[in-house]
Amino acid sequence: MASQSSPPSFQTALLAGALAGTTVDLSLFPLDTLKTRLQSAQGFFASGGFRGIYRGVGSCVIGSAPGAAFFFVTYETTKGFLSATGSTTATTIQTGDTKGKGLSPGMQHGIAASLGEIAACAVRVPTEVIKQRAQAGQHGGSSLSSLLHILNQRSAIGLTGVWRELYRGWGITVMREVPFTVLQFPLWEALKKWGRERRQRTGRGLFGDSATGKDDKDVSAPESALYGSLAGGFAAALTTPLDVLKTRIMLSERREGVASLIKTIWRGGKAKTGSGIRPFFSGIGPRVMWISIGGAIFLGSYQSVVNAFEGTTRKKRSGGELSL
């Protein structure tokens, strides 16, 4: 069926994820810097304003590829496993062997995305801590100086303390990323399914690409980019408060609990603007813009690489047409 697509191979997901992650993070780094400074407790201009918008890009270069690769390998592997399990369950239901029900596609994608984000956070959190401190102008405003500042604390806080400092904000990052991906990826997959079904009915993709002579099991890269942008912007807006909490925790000079931080932000907002909720949506404009554009680049380039690799495999097997 055209509404179903088999997951890419391990090698394809690894390479496609790495290329997609590096592409989006480097191309949209300035917007990420502005968002971080808007959310900083020191304020936008005190954190650097519009100056030095590429501070921290070093840690981004190092962490983007492995983080995104970890995510997509885990996501595609888990999605394939759950899909296969669901297919087996559906078969047994049809034959009357059991009355159980498999997971819905939305639940499968949500679980796969959640596990993918947890895996990616092993790389993402340390690079985020270093990157955001550099973006906010702390410790000289560079990734190297921010990293050295943490490592130089070993004599005072020990190796365990250094490890905890590098992974400061792990919990709130997972709390932010899991709801985000549970919103974004099932929506992206649902839109792609709609696109495949539409292509099956009309014989053409959303942007006019013909399915004739092609294995049309998946959408084109531009179509995936559009769906990724819509899903990403929607998820970004709803999870902005969690992003504010994560940024404040990572930039804080001392460790602070989430509950205590929520009270601090609420009281600060009431004192400054009369609205306790407003600070929790600081930077929502750059965040939605950044992730909407980023979703298009990230999931569009990922789809392009996947389609290219899968198309090469099909071409070798049947001598067919290669398409992105």
N, C-alpha and C positions, 0 to 999 in steps of 0.2 A: 504493500500500500504506500502511496505517496505521502501519507500523513505520518509515516514512521521513518526514522532514519537510524541506522546503526551507529554506535559510538565509534569515533576514530581510534586508531591503534595507540598504544602507549607512546611510541616514538613520535607520532604525529601530534598528539596532545601535548607532549613535553615541548617540542620545538615551537608549535603554534602558540602555546601559552607564553613561553619565554619571549618570543618576538612581539606578541601583542602587548604584554606587560611593559616591556621596555619602550615600545613605540608610544603608548598612551602617556606613560609617566613623564617621559622627557618632553613630549610635545606640549603638555599642559602644566608643566611644572610652575610657571609664573602664576597661574590662577590658584594653584594649590598653596603657594606662598602667601598670596593676598588673603586667602581664606584663613590660613593659620594665624596671620597677624590680626585679622578682625576678631578672632576668637580668643586671642591672648588676653590675660588679665591685666597686662601692662598697657593695653590699648594699641590701636593700629599704628599710629605714628611713632610711639615710643618703641615699638618692636621693629621699626625700620621703614614703615610706610611703603612708598613705591620704589625705594632704593634697594639695590642688591637682591633682586627678585630671583636670582639663581643661587642664592646661598643654600647650602645643603644638597646641591645636585649630585655631589660625589656619592653620598650614601644611597641616593636614588638609583644611580647607575649600577651600583653593586647589588642592590637588593631587589630591583624590579624583576629581572629575568627569573631567578630562582623562586621568588615568591609566587609569581603568576604561573610558572611551570608546576609548582607544588599544587596550586589550586586546581588547574585543569586536569592534571593526571588523576588526582583524587576524585574530582567531580565526574569525569567521564567514566572512570573505572566503577565508581559507586553507582552511577546512573545505569550503566550497562548491567551490573549485577542485579540491581533492583528490578530493572525492566525484564531481565531473563526470569527472575523469580516470579514476577507478576504474570508473565506469559505461561509459566508452568502452572501457576495457580488457576489461571483462566481456563487452561485445558482440562484440569481436573474437575473444575466446576461444570464445564460443558459435558463431561462424561459421567457426571453424577457421583464421582468418587468422594467429594467433600462439599460442604456448604460454606466454606470460608471464602473470603474475598481478598484480593490482592490490593496493594496500595494504588491509589490513583496516580496518574502521571504528575499532577501538581505536587503531591506529597513526595513522590520519588525525586523530583527535581529539587524540592526544598531540602530534603535530607542530604542529597548529594552535594548541594551547594554549601550547606552548613558544615559538613565534614571537610569540604575543600577549603573553606575559610579558616577552620581551626588548624589545618595542616599548613596553610600559607602564613598564618600568624607566627609560626616558628621562625620565619625569616623576616616577616614584615614588621613585627613589633620593635626589635632592636634598631632596624634602619629608620623606622618612623620616629623613635625617640631622638636619635642623633640628627635626623633631617629637620625635625620641627624645632629643635633647640637652635640649630644653625639658622633656620628661616626667621626665627624670632630675634636673632642677633645676640644670643647668649654665647658666652665663652669664645668670643672673637668672631662669631658668625661663620664658622666653617665646619664641615663635617668632621675633619680630622681633629680640630681643637675640641669639639664636643665629645668625640670618642675618647680622646686623651684625658679630658677632665673626669670622665667616669672611671677610666682605668687607673688613674693616679690616686683614686680614693681607696685602692686596695689595702694600703697599710692601715687605714682608719676603720674600714668597714669589712675587710676580708674579702675573699674570693666570692663567697656566697652573697655578700652585700653588693659586689660589682654585678653579679649575675642578676640580682633582683632589680638593680638600677637600670640595666640594659632592657629588662623585660617589664619595666614600670608601665602600668596601663594595660597589661595583658588581658586582665579580666574585662575591663570596659571596652577594649578593642574588640574582643570576641562578642561582647554584648552589643556592640554597634554593627559588626560585620554580619553576624548571623541573621538578625532581623532584616538587614539590608538585602542580603542575598536571597533570603526566603521570599522577599517581595520581588526582587529583580529577576532572578533566573527562572522561576516558574512562569512569570509574565512573558519573558523573552522567549521561552520555549513554546508557550501557548500561541504567541504571535507568529512564531516560525511554523507551527503546526497549521495555523490558519493560512499562512502563505503557501505551504506545500499543497494544502487542499484546494486553494484557489488556483494554483498553477496546474493541478491535475484537472480541474474543471475547464479552465480556459486555454491551457496549453502554453501560457506565457507567464512570466514572473511579474511582480509588481512594477518593475521598471522596464518591462517590455522584452526581457530576455526570453528567447524561445526555448521550450523544453524538448523540441524535436531532436531526436538523435542523441539525447543525453540521458544519463541515469539521474532522474530528477528527484532523488530521495531527499535532497536538502535545498534550502534557498540559496540565492546568490549572496555574495559578500555585501553589496550595497543594501540589499533588503535586510540582511542580518544587522547591518549598521543602524538602519532606521529603527528597527525593533529594539535594539540595544539602547539607543538613545532615549526612546520613550520609556522603557522599563527602568533605566538608570535614573532619569530625572524624577520619576514618580517615587522611587525608593529613596532617593537622596533627600527629597523634601521632607518625607515622613520621619527620617532617622537623623535629622540635623541636631536635635537635642542630645542624642547619644554622642555625636561627633564633637559637640562643644565640650561635653564632659571628658571625653578622651583627650582632647587637646589641652584642656586645663590641667589634667593629671600629669601628662607628659612634660608640660612646661614648668610645673610647680617646683620650687626649690626644695620643698620637703614633701614627704609622703602624706597623702590625705585620703581618707575614706570617701567613697562615692556619696553616701548619705550626708556627710558633713559638707562636701563640696556643693551638693544640690542646695542645701540651706544657705551657704555662702553666696552662691550665684543669685538665688531668689531674693535674698535680703539686699544684695547690691543693686539688683534691678529695681526693686521697690524704692530704694533710696534715690537712685539717679533718674528714673523715668516714671516711677509710679506703677510700673508693671513688672511683676516678678517673672512672668513667662517670657518676656521679650528677649532677655539675654540668651535664653536657650536656643533661640533661632538666629543668633549672630552668625553672619557669613552665609546665610541660606542662599542668597543670590549667586555668589561665586561658586558655592558648593553645587547647586543645581546646574548651573551653566557648565562647570567643570566636568561633572559626572555625566551630563547629557552628551556633551561633546566627546568625553572620554568613553562613554558607553558605545558610541558610534565607532570610534577608532578602535577600541579594545575588541569588541565583539565582531566588528566588521573585518578587521585584520586577522583575527582568530579564524573566522569563517573562510576568509580568503586562503589562508595557509592550509586549512583542513581540506577545502575543496580542491586546491592545487595538488596536494599529496594524494588524496583519494582519486582525483582525476588521472594522475599519473599512473596509479595502480591499475585503474580500469583501462587506460590506454594500452598499457603493456599486455593486459589480458585479451583485449578485443580489438585493439587498433582504432578505438573510438576517438571522439573529439574531446580535447581537454578544455575545461571551462573553470572559471573562477566564480 
